[in-house]
Amino acid sequence: MFFSKVCRAAVLVGIAALTVSCGADPASAPTDSSASSASSSLSQGAASTAPTASPGGSTSSALPAERVRDAFAGLQATLNDSCTPGNCAYFLGRVYDELHRMDRAMKADPKGPGHFPEPISLIDKLDTALDGDHAFDNLKRHQTLLIGTRDKINVWMQDHPDDYR
């Protein structure tokens, strides 16, 4: 009996919170960090893999940096895919995104960016060739370099298993 009252109370509190948040004016939303622990933990889980790069190229955020092993798993997930007519823009964009996810993770790693000199250098060379343009046409023009960079980083990481296990 006590359990059902507690559950019922929790549901009512949840509904009340939704009603208040859905009916509130966005301009009057609280700006402090006194959000509930449930929404805070959900936000942390959803955002923990999205550090942002500042214009200077460094990773800046209050969010924890992504782990190299997780970024490497994302990069490896592109290995069995290819640039097919209906999939090429998505594929090349994904490889580009995964390489930069890897770059951010390596630069934020506790071992420091100096621990990953070759992969970071390869991504820098790719970025120099792309000259800031990661639109499909430019990625397609540099497809060999893009895929080659991915493959070289994959080989480098395979030779450093303690960085992704």
C-alpha positions in Angstrom: 0.0 0.0 0.0 2.8 2.4 0.9 4.6 1.6 -2.4 1.6 2.3 -4.5 1.1 5.7 -2.8 4.8 6.6 -3.4 4.5 5.6 -7.0 1.3 7.5 -7.5 2.9 10.6 -5.9 6.0 10.3 -8.1 3.7 10.1 -11.2 1.8 13.2 -10.1 5.0 15.1 -9.5 6.2 14.1 -12.9 3.0 15.2 -14.6 3.0 18.5 -12.7 6.6 19.2 -13.7 5.7 18.5 -17.4 2.6 20.7 -17.2 4.6 23.6 -15.7 7.5 23.2 -18.1 5.3 22.8 -21.2 3.1 25.8 -20.3 6.0 28.1 -19.3 7.1 31.0 -21.4 10.6 30.1 -22.8 11.8 33.6 -22.0 11.0 33.1 -18.4 12.8 29.7 -18.1 15.2 29.5 -15.2 18.8 30.0 -16.1 20.5 28.6 -13.0 21.7 25.1 -12.7 19.1 24.0 -10.1 17.5 21.5 -12.5 16.3 18.2 -11.1 18.9 15.4 -10.8 16.9 13.2 -13.2 17.0 15.8 -16.0 20.6 16.6 -15.2 21.7 13.0 -15.5 19.8 12.7 -18.8 21.4 15.8 -20.1 24.9 14.6 -19.1 24.4 11.2 -20.8 23.1 12.8 -24.0 25.7 15.5 -24.2 28.8 13.7 -23.0 29.9 12.9 -26.5 29.6 16.3 -27.9 32.5 18.6 -27.0 32.6 21.7 -29.1 35.7 23.1 -30.8 36.5 26.7 -30.3 37.7 28.8 -33.3 41.3 28.2 -32.1 40.8 24.5 -32.6 40.9 23.5 -29.0 38.2 21.6 -27.3 36.3 23.8 -24.9 33.3 22.7 -22.9 32.0 22.0 -19.5 31.2 18.5 -20.8 33.6 15.6 -20.3 35.7 14.8 -23.4 34.9 11.7 -25.3 37.2 8.8 -24.8 39.5 7.8 -27.6 38.3 4.2 -27.6 34.7 5.4 -28.3 35.7 7.7 -31.1 37.9 4.9 -32.6 34.9 2.6 -32.5 32.9 5.2 -34.5 35.7 5.5 -37.0 36.0 1.7 -37.4 32.3 1.5 -38.0 33.0 3.2 -41.4 35.4 0.6 -42.5 32.8 -1.7 -44.1 31.0 1.1 -45.9 31.8 2.7 -49.2 30.9 5.5 -51.5 27.9 4.1 -53.5 25.7 6.3 -55.7 22.9 6.6 -53.1 25.2 6.7 -50.1 28.3 8.7 -51.1 27.5 12.0 -49.5 26.5 10.4 -46.2 29.5 8.1 -46.2 32.1 10.8 -46.9 30.5 13.2 -44.5 30.5 10.4 -41.8 34.1 9.6 -42.4 35.0 13.3 -42.1 32.9 13.6 -38.9 34.4 10.5 -37.3 37.9 11.6 -38.1 37.3 14.9 -36.3 35.6 13.2 -33.4 38.8 11.1 -33.1 40.9 14.3 -33.4 39.0 16.0 -30.5 39.2 12.8 -28.3 42.9 12.4 -28.9 43.6 16.1 -28.1 41.5 15.9 -24.9 43.0 12.6 -23.8 44.7 12.6 -20.4 47.9 11.2 -22.1 47.9 14.5 -24.1 48.0 15.2 -27.8 51.7 14.3 -27.9 50.7 10.7 -27.4 48.9 10.7 -30.8 51.3 12.6 -33.1 50.8 10.6 -36.3 47.0 10.5 -36.3 46.7 14.2 -35.4 49.2 15.1 -38.1 47.3 13.1 -40.7 44.0 14.9 -39.8 45.9 18.2 -40.0 47.1 17.4 -43.5 43.6 16.4 -44.5 42.2 19.7 -43.1 44.9 21.7 -45.0 43.9 20.0 -48.2 40.2 20.5 -47.6 40.9 24.2 -46.8 37.9 24.5 -44.5 35.4 23.2 -47.1 33.8 19.9 -46.0 30.9 20.1 -48.4 30.2 16.9 -50.4 31.8 18.2 -53.7 35.1 19.0 -51.9 35.0 15.7 -49.9 34.4 13.8 -53.2 37.4 15.6 -54.8 39.6 14.6 -51.8 38.0 11.2 -51.4 41.3 9.3 -51.7 43.0 11.4 -49.1 39.9 11.2 -46.8 39.7 7.4 -47.0 43.5 7.1 -46.8 43.6 9.2 -43.7 41.0 7.0 -42.1 42.8 3.8 -43.0 46.2 5.1 -41.8 44.7 6.1 -38.5 43.1 2.7 -38.2 46.4 1.0 -38.8 48.2 3.3 -36.3 45.5 2.6 -33.6 45.7 -1.2 -34.2 49.4 -0.9 -33.3 48.5 0.9 -30.0 45.8 -1.4 -28.5 46.1 0.0 -25.0 44.7 3.3 -26.4 41.4 1.8 -27.4 40.8 -1.1 -25.0 
